[in-house]
Amino acid sequence: MKKPILYTARGCKFCPDVKSYAELAGVELDVVRLSESNPHGLRSAPAIEHNGEIYIGIDDCAAFIRRFGKEAA
């Protein structure tokens, strides 16, 4: 199964929180900076892409991590 991708941006105050929460939940993420790769034209971070779905913002990212962590367990 392909790992979810966490898109981050420099200066994003919530990106480290999402990354830490994923680690605590046991969810492995590939981390990509929007300045290096932005295939979806995202304008804000954090965002998670998985299986063609995109979750934008800390609330949607946290909800995804909770669901994905349960599915992976």
Secondary structure as UniProt FT lines:
FT   STRAND          5..8
FT   TURN            10..11
FT   HELIX           15..25
FT   STRAND          30..33
FT   TURN            34..36
FT   TURN            39..40
FT   STRAND          47..50
FT   TURN            51..52
FT   STRAND          53..56
FT   HELIX           58..72
//
